[in-house]
Amino acid sequence: MSSRNIMVAVALVLALAGCADDGSGDGGSPDRSPSPTASSDATDLASSDVTDDSSVAPATGPVMSNEVLSFHLPAGPEWMISGSSAGVTEFTPDGAVDDYVRLALATPARDLAQVEEIIPRSRKERWPETRQVDNRIVNGVEGIVLVAESDELYLYEFATSYQGMLAAIRFEFTHPDATRMAWIDSMLASVEWK
């Protein structure tokens, strides 16, 4: 990757890292949902006997971390990590394919209900197509899931409150495919709560 492309990618990553918005196109197609989700009331399940029964192998690449959680990026791609964002660009005959993973900065969030009130509204300001789908349990903690899909972007976000702090991981793909959908599951399977 040329230094100009790296600088553009870093600038884009930094510009978007502060954004707390996401969106979707026409509501998305259910076949692009990465994994099974759990539907239930907003509850912190970290200390209960409920576990995520996913059989997905956790990602084993570079680690991203904040005060609340850590997780691995997929091994293989050459991820460019800048603070709370990671990006990878693949050049294809049709042009560049950009993928981003963003870890929200840990900020106070008293419970999942507060996350559910604030995060979807914030995302819809930037991406009006955002829709909330069934909740998901990640390593014993239930969170909301937001999806946005348009011609330019597929967005998937898991957000929750853990020990009074916001924990959110947002995935942004310009050309989602089966590999990238599997990345979401593998990264979420690698989450460790602090």
Contacts in CASP RR format, 6 or more apart in sequence:
PFRMAT RR
TARGET T0000
AUTHOR 0000-0000-0000
METHOD contacts of the structure
MODEL  1
MSSRNIMVAVALVLALAGCADDGSGDGGSPDRSPSPTASSDATDLASSDV
TDDSSVAPATGPVMSNEVLSFHLPAGPEWMISGSSAGVTEFTPDGAVDDY
VRLALATPARDLAQVEEIIPRSRKERWPETRQVDNRIVNGVEGIVLVAES
DELYLYEFATSYQGMLAAIRFEFTHPDATRMAWIDSMLASVEWK
1 9 0 8 1.000
1 89 0 8 1.000
5 89 0 8 1.000
6 80 0 8 1.000
9 80 0 8 1.000
9 87 0 8 1.000
9 89 0 8 1.000
9 98 0 8 1.000
10 80 0 8 1.000
10 82 0 8 1.000
12 98 0 8 1.000
13 80 0 8 1.000
13 82 0 8 1.000
13 85 0 8 1.000
13 86 0 8 1.000
13 87 0 8 1.000
13 100 0 8 1.000
14 82 0 8 1.000
14 85 0 8 1.000
16 85 0 8 1.000
16 100 0 8 1.000
16 102 0 8 1.000
16 172 0 8 1.000
17 82 0 8 1.000
17 83 0 8 1.000
17 84 0 8 1.000
17 85 0 8 1.000
17 102 0 8 1.000
18 105 0 8 1.000
19 126 0 8 1.000
20 104 0 8 1.000
20 119 0 8 1.000
20 122 0 8 1.000
20 123 0 8 1.000
21 122 0 8 1.000
21 123 0 8 1.000
21 124 0 8 1.000
21 125 0 8 1.000
21 126 0 8 1.000
21 127 0 8 1.000
21 130 0 8 1.000
22 123 0 8 1.000
22 126 0 8 1.000
22 127 0 8 1.000
22 130 0 8 1.000
22 146 0 8 1.000
22 148 0 8 1.000
22 155 0 8 1.000
22 157 0 8 1.000
22 170 0 8 1.000
22 172 0 8 1.000
23 123 0 8 1.000
23 124 0 8 1.000
23 126 0 8 1.000
23 127 0 8 1.000
23 128 0 8 1.000
23 129 0 8 1.000
23 130 0 8 1.000
23 146 0 8 1.000
23 148 0 8 1.000
23 149 0 8 1.000
23 150 0 8 1.000
23 153 0 8 1.000
23 155 0 8 1.000
24 127 0 8 1.000
24 129 0 8 1.000
24 130 0 8 1.000
24 131 0 8 1.000
24 146 0 8 1.000
24 147 0 8 1.000
24 148 0 8 1.000
24 149 0 8 1.000
24 150 0 8 1.000
24 155 0 8 1.000
25 127 0 8 1.000
25 129 0 8 1.000
25 148 0 8 1.000
25 149 0 8 1.000
25 150 0 8 1.000
26 129 0 8 1.000
26 149 0 8 1.000
26 150 0 8 1.000
27 129 0 8 1.000
27 131 0 8 1.000
27 147 0 8 1.000
27 149 0 8 1.000
28 131 0 8 1.000
28 147 0 8 1.000
28 149 0 8 1.000
29 149 0 8 1.000
32 149 0 8 1.000
32 154 0 8 1.000
32 176 0 8 1.000
32 181 0 8 1.000
33 133 0 8 1.000
33 147 0 8 1.000
33 181 0 8 1.000
34 156 0 8 1.000
34 181 0 8 1.000
34 182 0 8 1.000
34 184 0 8 1.000
34 185 0 8 1.000
35 54 0 8 1.000
35 56 0 8 1.000
35 136 0 8 1.000
35 184 0 8 1.000
35 185 0 8 1.000
35 188 0 8 1.000
36 54 0 8 1.000
37 133 0 8 1.000
37 134 0 8 1.000
37 135 0 8 1.000
37 136 0 8 1.000
37 145 0 8 1.000
38 52 0 8 1.000
38 134 0 8 1.000
38 135 0 8 1.000
38 136 0 8 1.000
38 137 0 8 1.000
38 142 0 8 1.000
39 134 0 8 1.000
39 135 0 8 1.000
40 135 0 8 1.000
40 142 0 8 1.000
42 111 0 8 1.000
42 112 0 8 1.000
42 113 0 8 1.000
42 115 0 8 1.000
42 116 0 8 1.000
42 135 0 8 1.000
42 142 0 8 1.000
42 143 0 8 1.000
42 144 0 8 1.000
43 112 0 8 1.000
43 142 0 8 1.000
44 111 0 8 1.000
44 112 0 8 1.000
44 141 0 8 1.000
44 142 0 8 1.000
44 160 0 8 1.000
44 161 0 8 1.000
44 162 0 8 1.000
45 137 0 8 1.000
45 140 0 8 1.000
45 141 0 8 1.000
45 142 0 8 1.000
46 140 0 8 1.000
46 141 0 8 1.000
46 162 0 8 1.000
46 193 0 8 1.000
48 140 0 8 1.000
50 137 0 8 1.000
50 140 0 8 1.000
51 137 0 8 1.000
51 139 0 8 1.000
51 140 0 8 1.000
52 137 0 8 1.000
52 138 0 8 1.000
52 139 0 8 1.000
52 140 0 8 1.000
52 189 0 8 1.000
54 185 0 8 1.000
54 189 0 8 1.000
56 182 0 8 1.000
56 185 0 8 1.000
56 186 0 8 1.000
56 188 0 8 1.000
56 189 0 8 1.000
57 186 0 8 1.000
57 189 0 8 1.000
58 72 0 8 1.000
58 186 0 8 1.000
58 189 0 8 1.000
58 190 0 8 1.000
59 71 0 8 1.000
59 72 0 8 1.000
59 73 0 8 1.000
59 74 0 8 1.000
59 75 0 8 1.000
59 183 0 8 1.000
59 186 0 8 1.000
59 187 0 8 1.000
59 189 0 8 1.000
59 190 0 8 1.000
60 72 0 8 1.000
60 74 0 8 1.000
60 75 0 8 1.000
60 190 0 8 1.000
61 72 0 8 1.000
61 73 0 8 1.000
61 74 0 8 1.000
61 75 0 8 1.000
61 76 0 8 1.000
61 79 0 8 1.000
62 72 0 8 1.000
62 73 0 8 1.000
62 79 0 8 1.000
62 81 0 8 1.000
62 86 0 8 1.000
63 70 0 8 1.000
63 71 0 8 1.000
63 72 0 8 1.000
63 73 0 8 1.000
64 70 0 8 1.000
64 71 0 8 1.000
64 72 0 8 1.000
64 73 0 8 1.000
64 81 0 8 1.000
64 84 0 8 1.000
64 86 0 8 1.000
64 101 0 8 1.000
64 103 0 8 1.000
65 71 0 8 1.000
65 103 0 8 1.000
66 84 0 8 1.000
66 103 0 8 1.000
66 104 0 8 1.000
66 105 0 8 1.000
66 106 0 8 1.000
66 167 0 8 1.000
67 106 0 8 1.000
67 165 0 8 1.000
67 194 0 8 1.000
68 106 0 8 1.000
68 162 0 8 1.000
68 163 0 8 1.000
68 165 0 8 1.000
68 166 0 8 1.000
68 167 0 8 1.000
68 193 0 8 1.000
68 194 0 8 1.000
69 103 0 8 1.000
69 162 0 8 1.000
69 167 0 8 1.000
69 169 0 8 1.000
69 191 0 8 1.000
69 192 0 8 1.000
69 193 0 8 1.000
69 194 0 8 1.000
70 191 0 8 1.000
70 192 0 8 1.000
70 194 0 8 1.000
71 103 0 8 1.000
71 169 0 8 1.000
71 187 0 8 1.000
71 188 0 8 1.000
71 190 0 8 1.000
71 191 0 8 1.000
71 192 0 8 1.000
72 186 0 8 1.000
72 187 0 8 1.000
72 190 0 8 1.000
73 79 0 8 1.000
73 81 0 8 1.000
73 86 0 8 1.000
73 101 0 8 1.000
73 187 0 8 1.000
74 183 0 8 1.000
74 186 0 8 1.000
74 187 0 8 1.000
77 88 0 8 1.000
77 90 0 8 1.000
77 99 0 8 1.000
78 88 0 8 1.000
79 86 0 8 1.000
79 87 0 8 1.000
79 88 0 8 1.000
80 86 0 8 1.000
80 87 0 8 1.000
80 88 0 8 1.000
81 87 0 8 1.000
84 102 0 8 1.000
84 103 0 8 1.000
84 104 0 8 1.000
84 105 0 8 1.000
85 100 0 8 1.000
85 101 0 8 1.000
85 102 0 8 1.000
85 103 0 8 1.000
86 100 0 8 1.000
86 101 0 8 1.000
86 102 0 8 1.000
87 98 0 8 1.000
87 99 0 8 1.000
87 100 0 8 1.000
87 101 0 8 1.000
88 98 0 8 1.000
88 99 0 8 1.000
89 96 0 8 1.000
89 97 0 8 1.000
89 98 0 8 1.000
89 99 0 8 1.000
90 96 0 8 1.000
90 97 0 8 1.000
90 99 0 8 1.000
91 97 0 8 1.000
96 174 0 8 1.000
97 174 0 8 1.000
97 175 0 8 1.000
98 174 0 8 1.000
99 171 0 8 1.000
99 172 0 8 1.000
99 173 0 8 1.000
99 174 0 8 1.000
99 180 0 8 1.000
99 183 0 8 1.000
100 170 0 8 1.000
100 171 0 8 1.000
100 172 0 8 1.000
100 173 0 8 1.000
101 169 0 8 1.000
101 170 0 8 1.000
101 171 0 8 1.000
101 172 0 8 1.000
101 187 0 8 1.000
102 169 0 8 1.000
102 170 0 8 1.000
102 171 0 8 1.000
102 172 0 8 1.000
103 168 0 8 1.000
103 169 0 8 1.000
104 159 0 8 1.000
104 166 0 8 1.000
104 167 0 8 1.000
104 168 0 8 1.000
104 169 0 8 1.000
104 170 0 8 1.000
106 165 0 8 1.000
106 166 0 8 1.000
106 167 0 8 1.000
107 165 0 8 1.000
107 166 0 8 1.000
108 164 0 8 1.000
108 165 0 8 1.000
108 166 0 8 1.000
109 115 0 8 1.000
109 118 0 8 1.000
109 161 0 8 1.000
109 164 0 8 1.000
109 165 0 8 1.000
109 166 0 8 1.000
110 161 0 8 1.000
110 164 0 8 1.000
111 161 0 8 1.000
111 164 0 8 1.000
112 142 0 8 1.000
112 143 0 8 1.000
112 144 0 8 1.000
112 160 0 8 1.000
112 161 0 8 1.000
114 161 0 8 1.000
115 143 0 8 1.000
115 144 0 8 1.000
115 159 0 8 1.000
115 160 0 8 1.000
115 161 0 8 1.000
115 166 0 8 1.000
115 168 0 8 1.000
116 132 0 8 1.000
116 144 0 8 1.000
119 144 0 8 1.000
119 146 0 8 1.000
119 157 0 8 1.000
119 159 0 8 1.000
119 166 0 8 1.000
119 168 0 8 1.000
120 130 0 8 1.000
120 132 0 8 1.000
120 144 0 8 1.000
120 146 0 8 1.000
123 130 0 8 1.000
123 146 0 8 1.000
123 148 0 8 1.000
123 155 0 8 1.000
123 157 0 8 1.000
124 130 0 8 1.000
127 148 0 8 1.000
127 150 0 8 1.000
127 153 0 8 1.000
127 155 0 8 1.000
129 148 0 8 1.000
129 149 0 8 1.000
129 150 0 8 1.000
130 146 0 8 1.000
130 147 0 8 1.000
130 148 0 8 1.000
130 155 0 8 1.000
131 146 0 8 1.000
131 147 0 8 1.000
131 148 0 8 1.000
132 144 0 8 1.000
132 145 0 8 1.000
132 146 0 8 1.000
132 147 0 8 1.000
133 145 0 8 1.000
133 146 0 8 1.000
133 147 0 8 1.000
134 145 0 8 1.000
135 142 0 8 1.000
135 143 0 8 1.000
135 144 0 8 1.000
135 145 0 8 1.000
136 142 0 8 1.000
136 143 0 8 1.000
136 145 0 8 1.000
136 158 0 8 1.000
136 188 0 8 1.000
137 143 0 8 1.000
138 158 0 8 1.000
138 160 0 8 1.000
138 188 0 8 1.000
138 191 0 8 1.000
139 189 0 8 1.000
139 191 0 8 1.000
139 192 0 8 1.000
139 193 0 8 1.000
141 160 0 8 1.000
141 162 0 8 1.000
141 167 0 8 1.000
141 193 0 8 1.000
142 160 0 8 1.000
143 158 0 8 1.000
143 159 0 8 1.000
143 160 0 8 1.000
144 158 0 8 1.000
144 159 0 8 1.000
144 160 0 8 1.000
145 156 0 8 1.000
145 157 0 8 1.000
145 158 0 8 1.000
146 155 0 8 1.000
146 156 0 8 1.000
146 157 0 8 1.000
146 159 0 8 1.000
147 155 0 8 1.000
147 156 0 8 1.000
147 157 0 8 1.000
148 154 0 8 1.000
148 155 0 8 1.000
149 155 0 8 1.000
152 174 0 8 1.000
153 172 0 8 1.000
153 173 0 8 1.000
153 174 0 8 1.000
154 172 0 8 1.000
154 173 0 8 1.000
154 174 0 8 1.000
154 176 0 8 1.000
154 180 0 8 1.000
155 170 0 8 1.000
155 171 0 8 1.000
155 172 0 8 1.000
155 173 0 8 1.000
156 170 0 8 1.000
156 171 0 8 1.000
156 184 0 8 1.000
157 168 0 8 1.000
157 169 0 8 1.000
157 170 0 8 1.000
157 171 0 8 1.000
158 168 0 8 1.000
158 169 0 8 1.000
158 188 0 8 1.000
159 166 0 8 1.000
159 167 0 8 1.000
159 168 0 8 1.000
159 169 0 8 1.000
160 166 0 8 1.000
160 167 0 8 1.000
160 168 0 8 1.000
161 167 0 8 1.000
162 193 0 8 1.000
167 193 0 8 1.000
169 187 0 8 1.000
169 188 0 8 1.000
169 191 0 8 1.000
171 180 0 8 1.000
171 183 0 8 1.000
171 184 0 8 1.000
171 187 0 8 1.000
173 180 0 8 1.000
END
